[in-house]
Amino acid sequence: MSESWKNRIPLQVQESTKVVPSTRTANHIHITGKYEEKFSVQFLEEDIVRVNFLPDGKPKINRTWIRCDEKNDVPLQGISRDDLSRFTCPQVTVESDPETCMLTLKGDKLQIKVQLHNTVALSWQDSHGRAFLEDRPMEAYVTEKGSHMVYHYLTRKGSEHYYGFGETSGELDKYGSRIRMDPRDALGYDAETSDPLYKHHPFYITWNSVLGIGCGILYDTMLPCTFDMGKELQAIYGSYRYFSVDGGDIDYYVIYGSSLVQIVEKLAQLTGFPPRIPRWALYYLGSGMFYTESDDAEQQLKNFVANCRRYDIVCTGLHLSSGYSTDSMKRRQMFCWNKDKIPNVSDLVHAFQSCDMHLIVNVKPWLLCSNPHYVEAKNLQLFLYQPSRREDVKEPCLFPLWSSEASISEYGSYLDFTNEATMEWWIRMLGEHYLAFGIDGIWNDNNEWDVCDWNSCIDLGYPLKQLGRAIQSLWMAKASRNALLRYNPTCRPFVVSRSTCLGMQRYISQSWSGDNYTSWKTLQYNIPMSLGMSLSGLPFVGHDTGGFYGPRVDPELFIRWIQVNIFMPRFVIHSGWNSVDEEHNWKVNEPWMYPSLLDRVRHALSFREQLIPYLYNLHILASETGHPVIRPLVYHFPSDITCATESFCFMLGSWLLIHPITTPDIRTSSVYLPKGSHWYDYYHTQWFRGGQTIQVQLVEQGVPLFIRSGAIIYQTRQLGFQDGKEASLSRYVVCYPDPWLEYCVTEELFVEDDGPYSEENEMRLKAVLYSDKQVVQLSLSWLGSRPCNLSRLLLDIEIVESQRPVSIVLSEELLPWSHHIRKISS
């Protein structure tokens, strides 16, 4: 055994501790360790339990920024970890057994056995006595002498699957993997193997596919941490997994659930729900470093608008990359415009707005020392600062920061967003230099703080090594959101952030998988990245279609990338440093870049436009429940063992199954259809039974797409951008009644609102689809108070049915609206 094992101190109870027979009622238990460590287990709800291990006998930081308050927010100072006012904290039965040296906590849904003999360990069971989570019996909670490392060890079973972890490389199920959470600027990463990446989401789901139960485990820390899910092996301990953190305590929450759906819902209740996003953000959004890096940036940007019209491409927004801010030495200077490139910012914004396009400006969390605003920020003490014995002296920390070409840096300083003055200054600067011109989206970029010195101090009074860098990304997001709310309070803010942490979903509209590499492998492995994020509290995700870094995307890869990513919550075509070819000519990924593909690209984009009402309703559902927009198959089919390890096929909402094509030069593909449903092949108009693998002939129009039986798909026939202000809304409801079941009942909720504005003027319609061997019936009813103007909504209804008679039933308050409904025969 290596010397390092001698320095490991497992949690053991004090020798004087005696277990006596007893039964009592309590909400929690406290244990004092041999070396005065503190350990506690507390029921917050019947299905949410907090476990706290304090190696020093007291918390290193007794604040949390991951949990939210009752207003779906967190104050700048954080929430006390011991503030449990949001929870019911139920009383449970606590039994002590001296023979087994065991405590047992029994609630209505869970019972937890606490091993006190030798070392402390927990075993979790549901109300039926089925064990779904177990600490490693030997040395479950360990500190490392001579370092700041703390470990939590659990057993690992072959029937378990591990999902979540935020944005990580590799397949969806992380069994046997090791994951580091220490956000980096991972330019050109390998989507299958690179680690760490950009984000910090210390949460995962343990799902036992044999028992059909599981739990989520949320570790409440923003410090660098590691999840080893079976990569490390040590024979004497059997099969195990572990979590480790550098410098913090072990403070975690177990969220029990009989389905992945329940676990994800409770995670959102604990950490917060995302806001509604403006509807325009669901359409194709353009991007590319080429435009603002060009000397004639304004003309290139206007050319993009003209080309969208020329090629009949609907685009509702463009990301302004940081080239707009370069000075005469090509250095990127935040809050500055290069007037040689863009002489008239107002004129540029107007050119986009007149075509219903929004501009989203790239901002970074630092100022170079050469920035015209650096001295002002330094005098206001807005930067991370060096440790000093004098409280009145705050010298900014200097770091090498990206300035011009790829990997070319210059010294500058990071802003400290834990400082209220910095937050206010940031809001003012965004307003004066961007939002005042009519720009209405903020793109937080390069916000990993990945070159920061751990000893850098922040305004909360701690060095970064005590809180973690992710807290800066969190508050930068909130500051950007607050700026948009202040300068345009009637519109929903649009904030996109590259680096995220658990809890940031409360403040941003979208995120993406960073600077991906142009390859078929990236197209494939970006999919489980977004599925992992969707299970980790952040449902509005996407990828740079076409690849950001590397060679120019070839035609087949480009069209297949588009055909997959139109089903992502965020759909952006982007390109970066890969845009320079061998002759150093700039290129850019655009919908019209390959004329031979233009019809197929238009078809894909038009298909997404048709699905905007469906996508928008999924976004509203996510903001109210935490349900992901895209979902792994196991989310809906947890009892299907084949789905438990599927990484690349996914569901859009409850009804659409997408089978990505991630291999070139193929004409057919094997598609597995989950058991428990029947499936309609969209392109070949044929029904299939679930629980089988079929061979599908590929088509040029799109990737294989299957609709689940019972589906009610809410679509539009009004192609082009719709912002909710139209005189009429033409919607198209397509129903897919099950062709074989004795009876089937499904329901959906349709929501219409003002799109980019408030939720006050919304309409909610409930649709119920019933089918049996004899008939098909669709019922529509109004939910809530009377709608403001139901006559705006013109509804076409199509039932994919050729044999059974079909009827439509309207509730009484909708009868006057019947002349706005048309039934279309399939």
VOGU-330002 format. One record per residue (C-alpha): residue in one letter; z, x, y. Coordinates in steps of 0.2 Angstrom, whole numbers, plus 2048, in hexadecimal, padded with zeros to 3 digits. Each point is the difference from the previous one (the first is absolute). Layout:
AZXY/...
% end
This chain:
M800800800/S7FB807811/E80D80580D/S7FB7F180B/W8087F47F3/K811808802/N8007FB813/R7FD7ED7FB/I8107F5803/P7FF7EF7F7/L80A7F2807/Q8107FE7F5/V80E7F5804/Q811808805/E80A8057F1/S80F7F5806/T7F57F07FF/K8057F47F3/V7F77F17FA/V80C7F27FB/P7FB7EF7F9/S7FC7F380E/T7F57F3806/R7FE7FC812/T7F47FA80D/A7F980B80D/N7F0804809/H8008137FD/I80880F7F8/H804811807/I8028107F6/T807811806/G7F980F7F7/K80880F7FA/Y7FB80A810/E8047F180B/E7EF7F97FF/K7FE7EE804/F7F67F47F5/S7FE7ED803/V7F77F17F8/Q7FE7F080B/F7F87EF7FD/L7F67FC810/E7F87F17F7/E8007FA7EE/D7F080A7FE/I80280E80C/V80D80E7FE/R80480F80A/V8068107F8/N80780E80B/F8048127FB/L80880B80E/P8028127F9/D80A805810/G80B7F17FE/K7F97F9810/P7EE7FB806/K7F580E808/I7F87F280A/N8077EF800/R7F17F8808/T7F07F87F8/W7EF7FD808/I7F87FA7F0/R80A7F07FF/C7FC7F380D/D80C7F3809/E7FE7EE801/K7F380180E/N7F480B7F5/D80480F80A/V80C80F802/P808807810/L7FC812805/Q8118057FA/G7FD7F97EF/I80B7F47F6/S8118047F8/R7FD8027EE/D8107F77FD/D7FA7F180B/L7FE7F37F3/S8007F180B/R7EE7FB7FA/F8067FE7EE/T80B7F37F7/C80980E7F6/P8057F57F2/Q8108027F6/V7FE8067EE/T80B8027F1/V8068127FD/E8078047EF/S8088107FB/D8008077EE/P80B80F7FC/E7F98027EE/T7EE803806/C806807811/M7F47F3808/L8007F480F/T7F47F17FF/L7FB7F780F/K7F97EE7FC/G7F67F680B/D7F57F07FE/K7F080A7FD/L8068127FD/Q80E80A7F7/I803812803/K80980B7F4/V80980F809/Q80380F7F4/L81080A805/H80280B7F1/N7F9812803/T7F47FC80E/V7FD7F080A/A7F07F77FB/L7FA7EE802/S7F77F47F4/W7F87F0807/Q7FD7F07F6/D7F97EF804/S80A7F07FC/H7F98017EE/G8078117FD/R7EF809801/A801811807/F7F380480D/L80780F809/E80C80E7FA/D806810808/R7FF80F7F5/P8118007F6/M803812803/E800806813/A7F87F1809/Y806805811/V800813804/T80280B80F/E7FA812800/K80C80D806/G7FA80C80D/S7F27F4806/H7FE7EE807/M7F77F97F1/V8077F07F9/Y7F97F87F0/H8007EF7F7/Y7FB8007EE/L7FA7F07F6/T7FA7FE7EE/R7ED7FF7FD/K7F97F47F3/G7EF7FF7F9/S7FE7ED804/E803803812/H7F480280E/Y803806812/Y7F67F980E/G801802813/F806810809/G7F57FC80F/E7F080B801/T7FF80C7F2/S7F28087F6/G7FB7FC7EE/E8017F17F6/L80A7F0804/D80D8037F3/K80A80F804/Y8088027EF/G8008137FC/S7FC805812/R80A80980E/I7FE7FA812/R807809810/M8037F6810/D7FE80C80E/P7F27FA80B/R7F280C804/D7EF801809/A7F78017EF/L7EE803806/G7F37FE7F2/Y80D7FC7F3/D7FC7FE7ED/A8047ED7FE/E8048037ED/T80C80F802/S805805812/D8137FE804/P8087FD80C/L7F57F580B/Y8037F7811/K80D7F37FD/H8127FD7FB/H8047F17F6/P80F8047F4/F7FE7F07F6/Y7FA7FC7EF/I7FF7F27F3/T8068037EE/W7F77F37F5/N8047FF7EE/S7F07F87F8/V8097FC7F0/L80F7F7807/G7F67F880F/I80D80580C/G80380D80D/C807806810/G7FC809810/I80A80F806/L801804812/Y807810805/D8067FF812/T7FB811808/M7F380780B/L8038127FA/P7F48097F5/C8037FB7EE/T7F88017EF/F7FD7F37F2/D7FE8087EF/M7FB7F27F4/G7FF80B7F0/K7F7810805/E81080A7FD/L8078017EE/Q8118067FA/A8037FD7EE/I8137FE801/Y7FE7F180C/G7F37F77F7/S7F37F680A/Y8047FF812/R7FA7FE812/Y808805810/F8007FE813/S80680F80B/V803801812/D80280F80B/G80F7FE80C/G8057EE7FE/D80A7F57F5/I7FB7F57F2/D7FF7EE807/Y7F57F47F7/Y7FD7EE7FD/V7FB7F87EF/I7F67F0802/Y7FF7F67F0/G7F27F57FC/S7F87F77F2/S7EF803808/L7F880D80B/V7FD7F280C/Q8137FD802/I804812802/V7F380380E/E8067F0809/K812806800/L7FA812806/A7F87F780F/Q8107F6803/L80A811800/T7F480B80A/G7F67F480B/F7F07F6801/P7F0805808/P7FA7F7810/R7F17F5800/I7F180B805/P7F17FA80C/R7F27F87F6/W7F380C807/A80980F7F7/L7FA7F97EF/Y7ED802803/Y7F78117FF/L80880D80C/G7F580F805/S806812801/G7FA811800/M805811809/F7EE802804/Y7FF7F480F/T80E80780B/E7FD8127FA/S7EF7FF808/D7FD807811/D7F87EF804/A80E7F67F8/E7FE7F080B/Q7ED7FF7FC/Q8038037ED/L80E7F2801/K7F47F4809/N7F38047F3/F80B7FB7F2/V8027EF809/A7ED7FF802/N7FD8057ED/C80C7F27FA/R7F57F3809/R7F08097FB/Y8058007ED/D8097EF801/I8118087FB/V8107F6805/C80D80D806/T80F7FA80A/G808811804/L7FD812802/H80D80E7FE/L7FF80D80E/S8038117F8/S80A80D80A/G7F0808807/Y8017F580F/S80F80B806/T7F98117FE/D80180C80F/S7F380D805/M80780B7F2/K7FE7F27F4/R8137FE7FE/R8067EE7FD/Q80B7FB80E/M8097EF7FE/F8007F480E/C7F0808807/W7EE7FB800/N7F280C800/K7F67FA80F/D7F180A7FC/K7FF7F77EF/I8057EF806/P7FE7FF813/N8057ED801/V80D7FA7F4/S8007EE807/D7ED7FF7FE/L8018067EE/V80E7F47FC/H7F67F2808/A7F08047F5/F80A7FE7F1/Q8097F0805/S7F07F8805/C7FB8017EE/D8117FA7F9/M8058127FB/H811807802/L804812804/I80F8097F6/V805810808/N80680F7F6/V811807806/K80B80F7FA/P812802801/W800811809/L7FA808810/L7F9812800/C80880B80D/S7EF800809/N8017ED802/P8017FA812/H80F7F57FC/Y80A80D7F6/V80B80680F/E8047EE804/A8057FC7EE/K80A8107FF/N80A7FD810/L8047EE7FA/Q8068087EF/L7F57F67F5/F7FC80D7F3/L8088067F0/Y80C80E806/Q8078107FA/P8138007FA/S80A80780F/R813801803/R7FD7FA812/E7FE7ED800/D7F7801811/V7F280C7F9/K7F37F87F6/E7F180C7FD/P7F27F87F7/C7FB8067EF/L7EF8087FF/F7F57FD7F1/P7EE8057FC/L7F67EF802/W7EE7FB7FD/S7F6803810/S7ED8017FE/E7F68047F0/A8077FD7EE/S80F80B7FD/I800807812/S8117FF808/E809803810/Y8137FF804/G8077F0806/S80F7F47FE/Y8037F07F6/L8077F180A/D8117FA7FA/F7FE7ED7FD/T8127FE7FC/N803802813/E7FF7F0809/A7F980980F/T7F28077F5/M7FC7EE7FA/E7FF7F9811/W7F680F806/W7F47FE7F2/I7FE7ED803/R7FC804813/M7F380D7FC/L7F77F67F3/G8007F280D/E7F980A80E/H7F480B7F7/Y7F97F47F3/L8057EE800/A7FD7FE813/F7EE8037FC/G7FF7F27F3/I80380A7F0/D80A7F57F4/G80380A7F1/I80B8107FD/W7FC80C7F2/N80F80B7FC/D7F98107F8/N8078117FB/N8117F8800/E8088097F1/W80A80C80A/D7FC80C7F2/V802811809/C8117FB808/D80F80D7FE/W80E7F77F6/N80C80680E/S7F77F780D/C80C7F4809/I7FC7EE805/D8087F480C/L80B7F77F3/G80A810800/Y7FB8077EF/P7F480D7FA/L7F07FA7F7/K8078077F0/Q80E7F3800/L7F57F0803/G7EE8057FA/R7F080180A/A7FA7EF7FB/I80C7F880D/Q7F480780D/S7F17F87F9/L8097EF7FF/W805800812/M7EF806806/A7F97F17F7/K80C7F4809/A7FD808811/S7ED7FE7FE/R8037EE7FB/N80C7FD80F/A7F380780C/L7F37F37FA/L80C7F2801/R805805812/Y7EF802806/N7F87F27F7/P80E7F47FB/T7F47F17FB/C7F780A7F3/R8068067EF/P802813800/F7F480B7F6/V8088117FA/V7FA80A7F2/S80A80F7FA/R7FB80E7F4/S8128067FB/T80B7F17FB/C8127FE7F9/L8087F17F8/G8057F580F/M7F180480B/Q7F77F17F9/R80A7F680D/Y7F780880E/I7EE8057FB/S7F17F67FC/Q7F780C7F4/S8008117F8/W7F480A7F6/S80080E7F3/G7FD80E80C/D7F280D800/N7F87FD7EF/Y7F380B7F8/T7EE7FA7FD/S7FF7FE7ED/W7FE7F37F2/K8128057FB/T8077FC811/L7F87EF7FF/Q8087FD7EF/Y812807804/N8017F9811/I8027EF7F7/P8118037F8/M805808810/S7FE7EF809/L8077F67F2/G81080C800/M8027FD813/S7FE7ED7FD/L80E8007F4/S80B80B80C/G8027F580F/L7EF803809/P7F37F37FC/F7F380480D/V7F78107FA/G7EF8077FE/H7F68107FF/D7F280A80A/T7F17F97F8/G7F380E7FD/G80E80D800/F80780A80F/Y7FE8127FA/G7F48097F5/P7ED7FE7FD/R7F67F2807/V8017F17F5/D7F17FC7F6/P7F87EF800/E8067F97EF/L812806803/F7FF7F8812/I7FB7EF7FA/R80C7FF7F2/W80E80680C/I7FB7F280C/Q7FF7F37F2/V8128047FA/N808802811/I7FA7F0807/F80E7F97F5/M80E80B808/P80B7F980E/R7F980D80C/F7EE804800/V7FA80F80A/I7F180B7FE/H805811806/S7FB812800/G808810807/W7FD8137FD/N7F57FC7F2/S7F47FA80D/V7F9812803/D7F28057F5/E7FA8127FC/E7F7801811/H8107FA809/N7F87F0805/W80C7F2801/K7FD7F17F5/V80A7F07FE/N8037F37F3/E7F87F0807/P7FA7F07F7/W7EE803804/M8008137FB/Y7F57FD7F1/P7F27F3805/S7FD7FD7ED/L8117F97FE/L8017F6810/D7FD7EF7F7/R80E8047F3/V80C80580E/R7FD7F180A/H8037F57F1/A8108097FC/L8067FE812/S7FA7EE801/F80A7FC7F0/R810807808/E7FD7F580F/Q7FE7F17F5/L8118047F9/I809803811/P80A7EF7FE/Y8068057EF/L804811806/Y8097F980F/N80A7F47F6/L80680E7F5/H80580A80F/I80A7F1806/L8087FF7EF/A805812800/S8087FE811/E80A7F27FA/T8048057EE/G7FC8127FE/H7F37FD7F3/P7F280D7FF/V7EE7FC805/I7F980B7F2/R80A8007F0/P80080A7F0/L7FB7F57F0/V8128027FA/Y8077F780F/H7F87EF7FA/F7FF8047ED/P81080A7FC/S8007FA7EE/D7EF8077FD/I8038127FA/T7EE806804/C8047FB812/A81080B801/T7F6810800/E7F07FA80A/S7FE80A810/F7EF7FC807/C7FC7EE7FD/F80A7F580C/M8027EE807/L7FD7FB812/G80D7F2801/S8037F67F1/W7EE7FB7FC/L7F380E802/L7FF80E7F3/I7F7810806/H7F980D7F4/P7FB80F80A/I7F180B7FB/T806812802/T7F38097F6/P7EE803805/D7F07FC7F7/I8077F27F5/R7F87EF7FC/T80E7F77F6/S813801801/S80E7FB7F4/V80B7F3809/Y8117FA7F9/L8057EE804/P8137FD7FF/K8067F47F4/G8087F0806/S7F27FB80B/H7ED7FC7FE/W7F480980B/Y7F07FC80A/D7F380E802/Y7FB7FD812/Y7EF8097FF/H7FB7FA7EE/T8087EE802/Q8088007EF/W8117FC7FA/F80A80C7F4/R8107FF7F7/G80E80C805/G80780D7F5/Q7F08097FC/T7F580E806/I7EE7FB804/Q7F080A805/V7FA7FC811/Q7EE803806/L802808812/V7F77F880F/E7FB808810/Q8097F380B/G8128057FB/V80C8067F3/P8057F57F2/L80A7F1807/F80A7F37F6/I8087F0806/R8107FA7F7/S8007EF7F9/G8097F380C/A7FA80A80F/I7FF7F8812/I7F780C80B/Y8007FD813/Q7F0807808/T7F57FE80F/R7ED7FE802/Q801805812/L7FB8127FF/G80480B80F/F810802808/Q80C7F1803/D80F80280A/G8087EF7FE/K7F97F9811/E7F07F87F9/A7FD7EE804/S7FF7FD7ED/L8058097F1/S7F47FE7F1/R80A8047F0/Y7FA8007EE/V80C7FD7F2/V7FA8057EE/C80A7FA7F2/Y7FF8077EE/P8087F37F4/D8058077EF/P7F27FB7F4/W80A8007F0/L8137FD803/E8077EF7FB/Y8067FF812/C80280C80F/V8087FE811/T7FF80D80E/E803800812/E7FC809810/L805800812/F7F380280E/V806805811/E7F6800810/D807807810/D7FA808810/G7FC8107F8/P80480E80C/Y80D7F6809/S8107F77FB/E8057F57F1/E8047F180A/N7EF7F67FF/E7FE8027ED/M7FA7F37F3/R8068017EE/L7F77F67F2/K8068007EE/A7F37FF7F3/V8047FB7EE/L7F38027F2/Y8037F57F0/S7F58017F1/D8017F97EE/K7F37FD7F2/Q7FA7F0809/V801803813/V80180C80F/Q80A7FB810/L803809810/S80E7FA80B/L802805812/S80F7FC80B/W807805811/L81080B800/G80C7FF80F/S7FD7F6810/R7EF7F9805/P7F380E804/C7FB802812/N7EE7FD7FC/L7FB7FD7EE/S7EE7FB805/R7FC812804/L8008037ED/L7F07FC7F7/L8038027ED/D7F38027F2/I8077FF7EF/E7F78067F1/I8077FE7EE/V7F980C7F3/E7FE7F27F3/S7F17F97F7/Q8077F37F4/R8107F7805/P8017F380F/V807807810/S80B7F780D/I808805810/V8107F8806/L806801812/S8127FD805/E8027F180C/E80180B810/L7EF8087FB/L7F77F07FD/P7F97FF812/W7F98127FD/S7F67FB7F0/H7EF800809/H803813803/I8008037ED/R7F08037F6/K8008017ED/I7F380C7F9/S7FA7FE7EE/S8008117F6/
% end
